[in-house]
């Protein structure tokens, strides 16, 4: 009887250790913070972490997840203007709420987009909104009132193309501001909101204002 209890206890310990290791090394693993404090953010959005063109993450535990690169935790100064460039490489997923196809909270109320149209022709210009069905992802900091829809890559665009979106916004006082994507782009999860959508380091993170 004692031996059976010991075997059961050992089995429980092994299972607990395995769960802790899985959560710590697999589920909670995330890229580090952007080093230093900056007023310029240069980011990349990809359909799969393992296929990134600019900032590959070869040892990532979720190579098939969508994500922002090189990291999703950024240090920026308080009460400053932050310049952002996002190299958007993913196709359109679409927004469930058309309201979020508009640009909010940026300097000038717009964004500048370089992209390929549905005929494969290069285009460039300022935009205050996009067709919500053409959104791939979004860049949103709710507590700062910032919301920028990211235009998806056209089917007619050349291979390995990217849409380059630039804009700027102002920070407020010191604090930690959560940011996230509002496109439910986590394929294979409940309503598209699991996996990368609910894990820091992929489609959400923190803006640390100091």
Steps between C-alpha positions, in 0.01 A plus 500: 500500500778740597683428175184574300453833679863588432462420132184712477671790679801476269269499200321811625833679551612412147173628351521827698861556392406432138211750516720767657768445237242517220352825628833661581696398194227481235189701584660792687814534291511838329754731332688751709440872521618750243827619649524859612244777470416617151274737311509279190336158463576286195288185499406208278168311492506149360258218421738253667791576733708237326466678164609850604698690237668758726520369856494117495448330835643151429455354848146621558272228644212609274645543149153483342350781712442848364694771676671835528880503482763544630320535836175631644632675812628850433649776716411854389530841670205676661328795333680441172421441133569141394572426134383156387576295189327164459607269218179300455547163325172318568188463283159638590298339780232766533352688796180383667414857593524736196545795739858390560588553134560865593822660624484657847747675728785558255663833422290654224237228539646288221766249397723482195486172307720359222333194349400305187142535379273216379664522156851469637587866442707681765308775680576751772302754696349623825193318631249572774326162464503174303235258384456288818504179295857577387653526850770250590567620855469813710726703725293620794585662835153554655617710797665746259210499255728370224359264238657428161363235260771325299423439134539136393723393214313488168473163325648675195810622685840350406641220721653608832332841478422718797274797561691773681284698742639807676337730756574675827323542832559674832558331833356616831653478846705208633327164524453163333254511211367175360483481120350231276369394160122506463482267200407148625778340297586194709398225258389179667406659834159590643362787290858579396581657837727241661867412454693803368207733571515427872877460543736791555781492245282431198190717433510701819746653742589800712604856434711600801504878530769651722 
